[in-house]
Amino acid sequence: MSEEEPRSDEARHRGKHSRRRRIVQRVVIVVAVLVLVLTTAFVIAYKKLEGNINEISIGDLGDRPDPVDVEGPKEPLNVLVMGSDNRDGTNIGGDTPGLSDTTILLHLSADRKRAYGVSLPRDAMVERPECSTKNGKKTVPGGQTQFNAAYAVGGPACTIKTVESLTNIRIDHFVVINFAGFKEMVNAINGVTVCVPEEVNDDIGHIHLPEGTYKVNGNQALDYVRVRHDIGAANGDIGRMKRQQAFIAAMVEKVVSKGTLANPVRLYKFLDAATNSLTTDTGFARLRELASLGTSLKNIGLDNIQFITVPNRPWPEDPNRLEWTPEANEVWRKIRFDRSLGKLAADAVTPGRKPGEAPTGTPSVSPSPSKGPSDGSNEDPRSDAEDRKRAAEEAGLCA
């Protein structure tokens, strides 16, 4: 008996060791399978998202502005963002006419510490250069016309050529977002909260929005960023640009700050919708390049992202049209030499807060500066509140 007990203990020890080894082996196998599955899923997802992106070549634009050398770990980046009114996103490079309802020149500084977008009014009268048509079969002479006519004539290529001609800024990349994809992007992040100061009944655009602060999805979100009648000032394009800036700021905040990046399912839905809606140049049509842009914006920080509108005034020949003022040249100089906007950002819209106010969930607008810089010692709070209210009413936003 005494000689058998040690052997029994040894056998039990071998049995326990064998079971532990089998458990470890199974765990290793399960982990290996999970890694393989996740890696495969990632590769498939990556290829699908990258395959969603539509790329087109803008061809030879002729003489273009030279990039300006600036100090920084990277080069400044200028991206022309266009929103196409071609709702299904097709024929961007073909024969189908279309207008760019929204155009924003997005600038990222070389040190990636600031970014700002400048909205270009679609109704502004500008000198468009000679452009090839979208299919490249003929050339259309230039001349004075509405800014968004460049897109109708020659798509992104003509728009880029027009912006470069007017600003002397080299455009590095372009992105066209179709409206159908825009709706899906909003839906993917579960809507965006807006504030409508009064009920909107736009019978021209067939847009109806209730008064109040509420979340919009899908078609209602698209209506909000497109409405330009029965809200704000008489020239609806200016107010619409302000509302678009506020809406984009709210989207940026929600994607960056509200858990979208940390939620794989929501993030994938957003990226799937975003890439499906994009048309871009061949050098930018890679998920890695777009992810780098998104990472740069995230690292810059919400408070250092600003949206402004190019300085403008009513066109003397038609008050329903606009023209850029001489102050616009200062904006282009800031971008060209990679400088901060300074006082030009006095009425900027920034994600996550109302300009000049504490952080809030619903972006709004601050008044344009009517006076020079001040240290605030002689400011009248009542006057500031009145200016804010007036500016908000003109833009169709809540004060």
C-alpha positions in Angstrom: 0.0 0.0 0.0 2.7 2.5 1.0 4.5 1.9 -2.3 1.4 2.4 -4.5 0.4 5.7 -3.0 3.2 7.8 -4.4 2.6 6.2 -7.8 -1.1 7.2 -7.5 -0.1 10.8 -6.6 2.3 10.9 -9.5 -0.4 9.6 -11.9 -2.9 12.2 -10.7 -0.2 14.9 -11.2 0.5 13.6 -14.7 -3.3 13.7 -15.3 -3.7 17.2 -14.1 -0.6 18.4 -16.1 -2.0 16.7 -19.2 -5.4 18.3 -18.8 -3.8 21.7 -18.3 -1.7 21.2 -21.4 -4.8 20.3 -23.4 -6.7 23.4 -22.1 -3.7 25.6 -23.0 -3.5 24.0 -26.5 -7.3 24.6 -27.0 -7.0 28.2 -25.8 -4.1 28.8 -28.2 -6.0 27.3 -31.0 -9.1 29.4 -30.3 -7.0 32.6 -30.1 -5.2 31.7 -33.3 -8.5 31.1 -35.0 -9.9 34.4 -33.7 -6.8 36.3 -34.8 -7.2 34.7 -38.3 -10.9 35.5 -38.5 -10.4 39.0 -37.3 -7.4 39.6 -39.6 -9.4 38.2 -42.6 -12.4 40.3 -41.6 -10.2 43.4 -41.4 -8.6 42.7 -44.8 -12.1 42.1 -46.3 -13.5 45.3 -44.7 -10.5 47.3 -45.7 -10.7 46.2 -49.3 -14.4 46.8 -49.4 -14.1 50.3 -47.9 -11.3 51.2 -50.3 -13.2 49.7 -53.2 -16.2 52.0 -52.4 -14.2 55.1 -53.3 -14.7 56.3 -56.8 -11.6 57.9 -58.3 -11.2 60.1 -61.4 -8.3 61.8 -63.0 -8.5 65.6 -63.4 -6.1 65.5 -66.3 -3.8 68.4 -67.3 -4.9 71.7 -65.7 -2.2 73.7 -67.5 -0.3 76.4 -65.5 -0.9 75.9 -61.8 0.3 77.8 -58.7 3.5 76.6 -57.2 3.4 75.3 -53.6 5.0 77.7 -51.1 7.8 76.3 -48.9 6.9 76.6 -45.2 8.4 75.2 -42.0 6.9 72.1 -40.5 7.3 68.3 -40.2 4.9 67.9 -43.2 3.7 69.9 -46.1 0.5 72.1 -45.7 -2.5 70.3 -47.2 -5.2 72.0 -49.3 -8.3 69.9 -50.1 -11.2 71.2 -52.1 -14.4 69.6 -50.8 -17.5 69.8 -53.0 -21.0 68.6 -52.4 -22.7 67.5 -55.6 -26.4 68.0 -56.2 -26.3 64.9 -58.3 -28.2 62.9 -55.7 -27.2 59.4 -56.7 -23.5 60.4 -57.1 -23.2 59.1 -60.6 -21.7 60.7 -63.8 -19.5 63.0 -61.8 -17.0 62.7 -64.6 -19.5 62.2 -67.4 -21.9 64.2 -69.5 -24.7 64.7 -66.9 -25.0 68.4 -65.8 -24.7 69.1 -62.1 -23.9 71.9 -59.8 -21.7 72.0 -56.7 -24.1 73.1 -54.0 -21.3 73.3 -51.5 -17.6 74.1 -51.9 -15.2 74.3 -49.0 -11.5 74.9 -49.2 -10.0 72.9 -46.3 -6.5 73.9 -45.2 -4.3 71.8 -42.8 -1.2 73.5 -41.5 2.2 72.0 -42.0 2.6 71.4 -38.2 -0.9 69.8 -38.1 -1.8 72.0 -35.2 -4.7 73.9 -36.9 -7.2 73.4 -39.7 -9.8 75.7 -41.2 -12.3 75.5 -44.0 -13.4 78.4 -46.1 -16.8 78.2 -47.7 -17.1 79.6 -51.3 -20.5 81.0 -52.1 -22.1 79.2 -55.1 -23.9 82.4 -56.1 -20.7 84.5 -56.2 -19.9 86.1 -59.6 -16.3 85.2 -60.6 -14.1 85.0 -63.6 -14.0 81.4 -64.7 -11.0 80.4 -66.8 -11.3 78.4 -70.0 -12.2 74.8 -69.1 -12.6 71.4 -70.8 -16.0 69.8 -70.5 -16.4 66.8 -68.2 -15.9 64.3 -71.0 -12.9 66.3 -72.4 -14.4 66.5 -75.9 -14.5 70.3 -76.1 -13.3 73.5 -74.5 -15.6 76.1 -73.1 -14.4 79.7 -73.1 -14.1 81.5 -69.7 -15.8 84.6 -68.5 -17.8 86.1 -65.7 -20.3 83.6 -64.3 -21.6 82.1 -61.0 -19.0 80.2 -59.2 -20.9 76.9 -59.2 -21.2 77.0 -63.0 -17.6 75.8 -63.1 -18.7 72.4 -61.8 -21.5 72.2 -64.3 -19.1 72.9 -67.2 -16.2 70.7 -66.2 -16.8 69.0 -62.9 -14.1 68.9 -60.2 -11.3 69.7 -62.7 -12.9 73.0 -63.8 -13.7 73.9 -60.2 -10.1 73.3 -59.1 -8.9 75.3 -62.1 -11.2 78.2 -61.2 -10.3 78.2 -57.5 -6.6 78.1 -58.3 -7.0 81.0 -60.8 -8.9 83.1 -58.3 -6.8 82.4 -55.2 -3.3 81.5 -56.5 -3.4 78.5 -54.1 -2.3 75.1 -55.2 -5.0 72.5 -54.6 -3.5 69.2 -53.5 -6.5 67.0 -53.5 -10.3 67.1 -54.1 -13.2 65.3 -52.6 -16.8 65.2 -54.0 -19.5 64.1 -51.7 -22.9 63.1 -53.2 -26.0 63.9 -51.3 -27.3 60.3 -51.2 -24.1 59.3 -49.3 -24.3 62.3 -47.1 -27.7 61.1 -45.7 -26.2 57.7 -45.0 -23.3 59.3 -43.1 -25.6 61.2 -40.9 -27.7 58.0 -40.3 -24.6 56.0 -39.4 -23.8 58.3 -36.5 -27.4 58.3 -35.3 -28.3 61.8 -36.5 -27.1 65.3 -35.7 -28.7 67.8 -33.4 -29.7 71.2 -35.0 -31.5 74.3 -33.8 -34.1 75.8 -36.1 -35.1 79.3 -34.8 -38.5 79.3 -36.5 -40.7 77.0 -38.6 -39.5 76.7 -42.2 -42.0 76.3 -45.1 -39.9 76.5 -48.3 -42.4 75.9 -51.1 -39.6 76.5 -53.7 -37.4 73.8 -52.5 -40.3 71.7 -51.0 -38.6 71.8 -47.6 -40.5 72.0 -44.3 -38.8 72.0 -40.9 -40.4 72.5 -37.5 -39.1 75.1 -35.0 -36.9 74.0 -32.1 -33.8 72.0 -31.2 -33.9 68.3 -32.3 -32.0 65.5 -34.0 -32.2 65.2 -37.8 -31.5 62.1 -39.9 -31.7 61.2 -43.6 -33.8 63.5 -45.8 -34.4 65.9 -43.0 -30.7 66.4 -42.5 -30.3 67.0 -46.2 -33.1 69.5 -46.2 -31.5 71.4 -43.3 -28.2 71.9 -45.1 -29.9 72.7 -48.4 -32.7 75.1 -47.4 -32.2 78.6 -48.6 -35.7 80.1 -48.7 -38.0 81.2 -45.9 -35.1 81.3 -43.4 -32.4 83.8 -42.7 -31.5 86.8 -44.8 -32.9 87.6 -48.3 -29.8 86.1 -50.0 -30.3 82.5 -48.8 -26.8 81.3 -49.9 -25.0 83.1 -47.0 -27.2 81.7 -44.3 -27.1 78.2 -45.9 -23.3 78.3 -45.8 -23.4 79.2 -42.1 -25.8 76.3 -41.4 -23.7 73.9 -43.4 -20.6 75.0 -41.4 -22.5 74.5 -38.1 -23.8 71.1 -39.3 -20.4 69.9 -40.4 -18.9 71.1 -37.1 -21.6 69.1 -35.2 -20.8 66.0 -37.3 -17.0 66.3 -36.7 -17.7 66.6 -33.0 -19.9 63.6 -32.9 -17.5 61.4 -34.9 -14.5 62.5 -32.8 -15.9 63.0 -29.4 -19.1 61.0 -29.0 -17.8 57.4 -29.1 -18.0 56.8 -32.9 -14.3 56.0 -33.1 -14.5 53.6 -30.2 -17.6 51.8 -31.5 -16.5 49.4 -34.2 -19.9 48.7 -35.6 -20.9 52.4 -35.8 -17.5 53.4 -37.1 -17.7 50.8 -39.9 -21.2 52.0 -40.9 -19.9 55.6 -41.0 -16.8 54.7 -43.0 -18.9 52.5 -45.4 -21.3 55.4 -46.0 -18.5 57.9 -46.3 -16.4 56.0 -48.7 -19.5 55.1 -50.8 -20.3 58.8 -51.2 -16.8 59.9 -52.2 -15.3 60.7 -55.5 -11.7 61.9 -55.3 -8.5 62.1 -57.3 -6.3 59.1 -57.9 -3.7 60.2 -55.4 -6.2 60.5 -52.6 -8.4 57.4 -53.4 -6.7 55.2 -50.8 -8.2 54.5 -47.4 -4.8 55.1 -45.8 -4.6 58.6 -47.2 -8.1 59.4 -46.1 -7.5 57.9 -42.7 -4.4 60.0 -42.4 -6.5 63.1 -43.0 -9.0 62.0 -40.4 -6.2 61.3 -37.9 -4.7 64.7 -38.5 -8.1 66.4 -37.8 -8.5 64.3 -34.6 -5.0 65.1 -33.3 -5.5 68.8 -34.1 -8.3 69.1 -31.6 -11.8 70.4 -32.1 -11.0 73.9 -30.8 -8.4 74.3 -33.5 -10.7 73.5 -36.4 -12.6 76.5 -37.8 -15.0 77.2 -40.5 -15.5 80.7 -42.1 -17.0 82.1 -45.3 -14.9 84.1 -47.8 -15.6 87.8 -47.3 -18.3 88.9 -49.7 -21.0 91.5 -50.4 -24.0 91.8 -52.8 -23.1 92.0 -56.4 -23.9 95.6 -57.6 -25.7 94.4 -60.7 -28.0 91.9 -58.9 -28.5 91.8 -55.1 -29.4 88.1 -55.4 -25.8 87.4 -56.4 -22.6 88.0 -54.5 -19.0 89.1 -55.1 -15.8 88.5 -53.1 -14.5 91.6 -51.3 -10.9 92.7 -51.3 -10.6 91.2 -47.8 -10.8 87.8 -49.5 -7.2 88.3 -50.7 -6.0 88.3 -47.1 -7.7 84.9 -46.6 -5.9 83.5 -49.6 -2.6 84.9 -48.3 -3.1 83.2 -45.0 -3.6 79.9 -46.7 -0.8 80.3 -49.2 1.8 81.0 -46.5 0.2 78.6 -43.9 -0.7 81.3 -41.4 -3.5 81.2 -38.8 -6.7 83.1 -39.6 -6.2 85.6 -36.7 -9.0 88.2 -36.6 -10.5 86.7 -39.8 -11.8 83.9 -37.6 -13.8 86.3 -35.4 -17.1 84.8 -36.7 -15.8 81.3 -37.2 -17.8 78.2 -36.4 -15.9 75.7 -34.4 -16.9 72.1 -33.5 -18.1 71.6 -30.0 -18.8 75.2 -29.0 -20.5 78.4 -30.0 -17.8 81.0 -31.0 -17.0 83.0 -27.9 -19.1 80.8 -25.6 -18.7 77.8 -23.4 -18.9 74.4 -25.1 -22.3 73.3 -26.2 -23.9 70.4 -28.1 -25.5 72.6 -30.8 -23.2 74.8 -32.9 -24.4 78.3 -33.6 -22.9 81.5 -34.9 -21.3 84.6 -33.5 -21.7 88.1 -35.0 -19.3 89.4 -37.6 -16.9 92.0 -36.2 -18.2 95.5 -36.8 -15.4 97.1 -34.9 -11.7 96.7 -34.6 -10.0 94.4 -32.0 -10.7 95.3 -28.4 -9.5 94.2 -25.0 -13.1 94.0 -23.9 -12.8 96.7 -21.3 -15.4 99.0 -22.9 -17.7 96.3 -24.4 -21.4 96.5 -23.7 -22.8 92.9 -23.1 -26.2 94.0 -24.3 -24.7 95.2 -27.6 -22.8 91.9 -28.0 -26.0 90.0 -27.3 -27.9 92.1 -29.9 -25.1 91.6 -32.5 -25.2 87.8 -31.8 -29.0 87.7 -32.2 -28.9 89.7 -35.4 -26.1 87.6 -37.0 -28.0 84.4 -36.0 -31.2 85.7 -37.6 -29.4 86.5 -40.8 -27.9 83.0 -40.9 -31.1 81.2 -39.9 -29.4 79.8 -36.7 -30.2 80.1 -33.1 -28.4 82.8 -31.1 
